Amino acid sequence: MSNGNFTIRPATERDVPVILAFIRQLAEYEKLSHEAVMTEEILRQSLFGSRRAAEVLLGYSSDQPLAFAVFFHNFSTFLGRSGLYLEDLFVIPEMRGKGFGKAMLVELARIARERNCGRFEWSVLDWNKPAIDFYKALGAVPMDEWTIFRVTGEALKRLAGE
């Protein structure tokens, strides 16, 4: 997709260093750098290996990477169809407010429709008011009645009986 000087394209394996840089910037913005333990090799295997876990879109202006989105398919048993789940969307801070984030979401919505997805959804940190306001302005609805649960690290090992 191309919109004026802004181009969105699927990432390729050669983009792994750019993806890694975006993830590190996002982790810093979200105050979660201590959780960002991925490496180029982990990303290469997860995104471009034999069992791909997710897809990535990159947004460029004048050959400069400005934005990225990581997404994958989930499944709604109630709808009986897959959905598109946006794991991460990030626009470099100095380029926010110029329509690049919206362009990325529009492209993701187009992909969801093209793939016959029943939903397009994502999570946002509850303190990120600018993002929440932005998403609401686009027509997104917060799912306040749902709570996300997560099991990681030692708790995951215990639950798995290890």
Secondary structure in CASP SS format (residue, H / E / C, confidence):
PFRMAT SS
TARGET T0000
AUTHOR 0000-0000-0000
METHOD secondary structure of the structure
MODEL  1
M C 1.00
S E 1.00
N E 1.00
G C 1.00
N C 1.00
F E 1.00
T E 1.00
I E 1.00
R E 1.00
P E 1.00
A C 1.00
T C 1.00
E H 1.00
R H 1.00
D H 1.00
V H 1.00
P H 1.00
V H 1.00
I H 1.00
L H 1.00
A H 1.00
F H 1.00
I H 1.00
R H 1.00
Q H 1.00
L H 1.00
A H 1.00
E H 1.00
Y H 1.00
E C 1.00
K C 1.00
L C 1.00
S H 1.00
H H 1.00
E H 1.00
A C 1.00
V C 1.00
M C 1.00
T C 1.00
E H 1.00
E H 1.00
I H 1.00
L H 1.00
R H 1.00
Q H 1.00
S H 1.00
L H 1.00
F H 1.00
G C 1.00
S C 1.00
R C 1.00
R C 1.00
A C 1.00
A C 1.00
E E 1.00
V E 1.00
L E 1.00
L E 1.00
G E 1.00
Y E 1.00
S E 1.00
S C 1.00
D C 1.00
Q E 1.00
P E 1.00
L E 1.00
A E 1.00
F E 1.00
A E 1.00
V E 1.00
F E 1.00
F E 1.00
H E 1.00
N E 1.00
F E 1.00
S E 1.00
T C 1.00
F C 1.00
L C 1.00
G C 1.00
R E 1.00
S E 1.00
G E 1.00
L E 1.00
Y E 1.00
L E 1.00
E E 1.00
D E 1.00
L E 1.00
F E 1.00
V E 1.00
I C 1.00
P H 1.00
E H 1.00
M H 1.00
R C 1.00
G C 1.00
K C 1.00
G C 1.00
F H 1.00
G H 1.00
K H 1.00
A H 1.00
M H 1.00
L H 1.00
V H 1.00
E H 1.00
L H 1.00
A H 1.00
R H 1.00
I H 1.00
A H 1.00
R H 1.00
E H 1.00
R C 1.00
N C 1.00
C C 1.00
G C 1.00
R C 1.00
F E 1.00
E E 1.00
W E 1.00
S C 1.00
V C 1.00
L C 1.00
D C 1.00
W C 1.00
N C 1.00
K H 1.00
P H 1.00
A H 1.00
I H 1.00
D H 1.00
F H 1.00
Y H 1.00
K H 1.00
A H 1.00
L C 1.00
G C 1.00
A C 1.00
V C 1.00
P C 1.00
M C 1.00
D C 1.00
E C 1.00
W C 1.00
T C 1.00
I C 1.00
F C 1.00
R C 1.00
V C 1.00
T C 1.00
G H 1.00
E H 1.00
A H 1.00
L H 1.00
K H 1.00
R H 1.00
L H 1.00
A C 1.00
G C 1.00
E C 1.00
END
